Structures are given as structure tokens and as C-alpha cells.
Amino acid sequence: MQIESQPLNFYKYQGAGNDFILVDNRNAAFNSDDYEAVSRLCDRRFGIGGDGLMLLQNHTDYDFEMLYYNADGKPGSMCGNGGRCIVAFAKHLRLIDLETNFLAVDGPHYAKISSEGDWVELQMVDVNLLNRDGEAWVLNTGSPHYVLPVTGLEAYDVFSEGRAIRNNDTYRTDGINVNFVEDLGDHLFVRTFERGVEAETFACGTGVTAVALADAAAKNKQGHIITPIRVLGGNLRIEFDYNGESFTNIFLCGPAKLVFQGSI
């Protein structure tokens, strides 16, 4: 495996507790098809540890390309907090200044970053379709999400309940991220069971985005909407426009910070 044959330089970032391994792969030295290596690097006991791994790669039409892998080593769908972290990483590498356009698995993304480099506002894909599954909302914000309002979320068994929904007959084959949300008045409290990690994470960017959109649809909020979100790892903010049918100009806003760097 590559991680045994030569040292790999890496950076560890976190966005509201959602943590990632980032690799500057503009020289294509890391084999992007080595899923076993990705899984081993993400292991919290035998590797670096992380909710996922990202490769920053060259692209002729964009500032860079983001390749994202889940902690299980498999290529993942869009990761919102990962997207914010890779923007901070690109600024650290001096690839960008305060704005960027980059390519991810779900298409192009625009983002802006603070001059300090630790607050990123990432534009997400437009959303035009929300479905219902009983009391839950189901929608795709770059990744598929299930959003269920609950009470007493602080003590809720997110792992067991989330795993059961993710593996039921409807969602077992493709998997789905399961978000539980409690409206606490001045903010929404969200906890998420993520597919690919197969556990609860401290934050999920596409998840909190899905929660904010579902909340607006449920309450028929329209216009320009700002939704404060609290997750286990901190605070995020979702801003978007909603006309009663479609969601546009969606931004996932929050911290993205370098934790440490090294080689393995």
C-alpha cells in the first residue's frame, strides 16, 4: 500500500467538529483508486482518523477539483463541511485569495472565505424537490438526506434510530444520511447519522442544509431566509432564497480550521 511505501504529507482540518484528512494531490502522487489506503488513513485507531479524506487536484477550468472519500474508503457524494475545509486548505496553499470556483462531484461550487482563512461560506446546489416519508422530509442537497423532527434530541439515541432508518428496506441499497432536528426557537438543533461513516458525526454540512430547507418548507417561510443551526461540534448558518417551490442561492456558512499537519 502507498502509505507503507513512502511518506504521505497530509493536513487535518475540521469544520464544526466534522474532521477530514486533506492531501495536496496536484502532482497526482496519491493513487485516487486506492480505497483501502483511504479507509486505513481514516481509521481513528490505526491511521490518522477522520470522517473522510479529500484530495485537492488540478483542473483546467476551475481553481481546483475536490475528490471526496467517506471514512469507509469509498468515493462519496458531496460533503458540505468538507467543501468548506478544502476551500480553507486552498487558501492555505495560496491557490486562492478570498473567493474561489471549484469542481466537486455534484458540479461547480462558488465559495468565499474570510481574510483570516477560518470562516467559509460555500454555495450549495439549488434544490427543487422535496418528498415526504411519513413525518420525515427526504431531499438531496448534494447528498441524500432524511430529516425527522423530534423532541428531546439531547438524549435521543441517534446511533440506533439513525442506523435503523439508513438500513431499512427503502434506503438500504443506496443509503441515506439521517438527520434528527429539534426546533429550539432561536435555532435548530441537529444531530446526524452519516452513511459511509456509519455513525453519528459532530456535524454534517449537506445535512444541516437539508434540515434548514425542510424547516422552511414545513413552515412555508418564503423570501431570503437565515437559519442558525447548532450541532454537536459548534454552530453553522444556512442562508437561502425560497419562493414556495424552489430553493436557490443556498449558502452553508461556518468555521473551517487547520488542526495539524504531518506525514505518515
Secondary structure, DSSP 8 states (H G I E B T S, - for coil): -HHHHS--EEEEEEETTEEEEEEE-TT--S-TT-HHHHHHHH-TTTSS--SEEEEEE--SSSS-EEEEEETTSSB-S--HHHHHHHHHHHHHTTS-SSEEEEEETTEEEEEEE-TTS-EEEEE---B--EEEETTEEEEESSSEEEEEE-S-GGG--HHHHHHHHHTSTTTTTT--EEEEEEE-SSSEEEEEEETTTTEEES--HHHHHHHHHHHHHHHT--EEEEEEEEETTEEEEEEEEE-SS-EEEEEEEEE-EEEEEEE-
